[in-house]
């Protein structure tokens, strides 16, 4: 399969994933009961640790390559913090399954955040050696990010006030599409037993997913605009809503390796958080 030119540098990989994981730590902190003092403090510590890493990264020139000693040293430090946070969230998930922690997040939600953390750790396993990471195959890329997009749609619907009936109905349409996409991707994975990756139907699938993902992102952008104007009743924060955009941009950029037809929107989106400061 011929891939499009890479759109994300190793420096940008670090910046994207560290902001994502810091967000995850914010969400855990904000959804823990104040009675869970130890876990709240640990989440706050990771918010600070990821913030420190982001500050360190800002001082590393973006032109440094993967084999540069400074980048390798940074990757090693990032590995330690990211692995520690992975274990922390995993512990919370185990406790949440057995109802032994007062955390207003579900075990399945944590499945998604742990899967994303695991992908960064996979990338770091290359970067700590000064080696360029192997890209995810198209089918594995879909495994990771289709679940993420479905989770975003479900969360958006569940976070709306019950009065927002029309918004909920429209989001249900995206939920249905992503549920179908996940099933289709599993069948496409089966076809790869005897087909080479990149056959025409798989390519068409990538295109369909890309278009739907861009469509939902535009829809959520309109929701965020209404949120900022106090025209949408809900029970969440701006940070939680805006978390959708860098993750979607990352998915689109990675998807554009396999479907160059979505290269233009991929080059226009941003891996950085839009505002967020007002939601802390």
N, C-alpha and C positions, 0 to 999 in steps of 0.2 A: 504494500500500500504506500503510495507516494504521499508524504506529509507536507503541509504548508510550512513556511518559515516560522520558527519559534517566535512567540510574542511576549514571553515572560522570561526575564533574566533570573539568575540564581539570587541576586540581591533582592529582586522583587518577590521571589518565592518566599524568602525569609520575612520580608515586610508584611506580605499578605497573611501568612500563616500566624505570625506573632500577633497581629491585630485580631485575627479570628479567635485565637486561643484566649487572648485577653478578654474579648467580648464574652466568651464562654464562662470565664471566671466571674465576670460581672453578673451574668445571668444566674449562676449558681448562688453567688452571694445574695442577690436580690430576691431569690426564691426560697432561701432558707429562713426558717423561723428565727427570731432573735434569741430564742431559747437554745439554739444550737451554736453556742458561743465558740467552741473549738473549731467547728467547720467554717463558720463565718470568718473567723480570724485567718484560717488557712486560705480560704478563697481570696481574702483581701491581700494576703502575702503574695499570692500568685499574680494578682492584678498588678502589684508593684514590681514583681520580678519580670513579668512580660513588658511592663513599661520601661524598666531599666534596659532590657535587651533592645527594645525599639530605639531608645536613646543612643545606645552604643552603635547600633546599625546606621543611624543617621550620620555618624561620624566616620563611617567607612565609605570611601569613594565608590560610586556605583560601577565604575569601570574595572574594579578589581575582579579578577577571574576566579574560577572555582579552585584552582590549585594554589592560589595565593595564601601564604601562611596566616595572614590576618583573617581571611575568610574561613580557613580551616579552624582556627582557634575560636572564632565566633560560633561556628557550627557546633563545636564541641560544647560550648557553654549553653547554647540553645537546646542541644540534645538533653542535657541534664535537667533543665527546667521543664521542658516539654514532656519528658518521660515522667518526671515527678508529678506533673499535673495529670497526666494520663492515669497514673496509679490512684491519685486522689479522686478523680471522677469515677473511676472504676469501683473504688470502695464505696462511694456514695450510691452508685447504681445498685450494688449488691445489697446495701442497707435498705434502699428504697423498695426493692423487690419484696423484702421481708417486712416492710412497714416499720423499720427500726430507726428512721430518721424523718424529721419534720421538714421535708423538702417538697415544694410545690412544683416539681418537675417529674415527668413520668420516666420509667425505665427505658421506654422506647425512644423518647427524646434524647436521653443520654447515649443510647446506641448510636445516634447520628453524630453527636459531638465527639464521641470516642472514635468513631470511624474516621472522622476528619483529622483528629489528632494523630491517629495511626498512620495516615497518609503522609503527614509532615515528618513523622519519625522515619518512615520508609525513605523519604527524600533525604533526610539528614544522614541516614546510614551510608549514603554515597558522599555527601558533602563533607562529612568528617574525615573522609579519606582523600579529599581533594579531587573527587571524580564527579563528572556530570551525571545526574540521576537518569535512570532509564524511565522513559515516559510510560504512563499507564496505557495498556491497550484500549481500543475503543470500547470493547465490551466491559472492561473493568472500570473505565472512566464513567460509563453509564451506571454501573452498579453503585458507585459512590454518590454521584451527583443527582441521579433520578430520585433516590431516597431523600436527599437533601431538599430538592425542589418540592417533592410531595409533602415533606415535613413543614416547609415554609407555608405552603397553601393551607394545610390543616391548622397550623398555628394561627395564621391570619384569620381564618374563619372562627376558631374558638376564642380568639381574643376580642372579637367584635361584641358590642352590646346587642342584646336580642332585638332591639328596635331596628337594627341595620339589616333588615331582611333581604333587600335587593343586593347589597354587597355580598352577603353570605351565599345567595343563590349563584351569583357570578363566580365566586371562588369555588363553589362545588363543581363547576364545569372543569376547572383546572385540576381539581383533585381527581376527577374521573379520568382525565387524560393521562395524568402521571401514573395512576394505578394501572392503566392499560399499557403504558410504555414499559413499566417494570416487568410485566408479564411477557411482553414482546421481546425484551432484551434477554430474558431467560431462555426463550426459544431460540433466539439468534445465537446465543452462546452454545446451545446444543448443535446447531447447524455447523459450527466450527470444527466439529469432529472430523468432517470430511470436506469442508470448504475452506479456502484460504480467506483470511480476514480481508475486509474491504470489498466483498461481493456487492452487486448492485443493490440488493434489498437492504443490506446493512447500511450502505451509503445513504439510501433514501430515508432510512430510519433516523440516521444522524441529522439529516436535514429537517425532518419533521420535528424532532426533539428541539433542535435549535430555534426554529420558528416559534414553537409553543413557549419556550423559555423566554424569548425576547418579548412575546406578547404578554406573558404573566408579569414580567418585570415592569413593563409599561403600566400595567394595571395597578401593581403595588406602588409604583411611583405616584400615581394619582391618589391612592389611598393616603400616602405619606403627606402629600400636599394638603389634603383635607384635614389630616391630623394636625398639621402645623397651623391651620386656619381655624382650629377648634370646630370643624364641621363633621367630625366622625366620632361617634361615641364608642369607647373601647375601654380595655383594662390593661393596657401595656404602656411601654415607654418608646420614645423616639429611637433610642439605641437598638431596641429589640426589632423594630420595624426596619430600620436602615441596615441592619446586619445582612439583610437579603441581598443588597446590591453588590458589594465586593465579591461575595461568594458566587453570585450569578455571573458576574463579569469573568471571574476566574474560570468557571465552567465553559462559558462561551469562547474564551480565548483557547482553552485546551481543545474544545470541540472543533474549533476552526483549523486545527492541525489536520483534522480528518475531512472536514467539509469547508474547503476554501471559499465557498459561496457566502459564508457568514463572516468572512474575514473583515469586511468593512465595519460592521457594528462591533466586532471584537476589538478593533483598533480604537474605537471611540469610547468604550466604557472605561471605568476607573476601578482599580483594585483597592483604592484607599477609601476609608470611611467618609461619608459626606459631611456630617456636622457633629453629632454625638456629644459634644461638650455640654450641651444644655440638658442632656439626659443623665448625667452622672449624679 
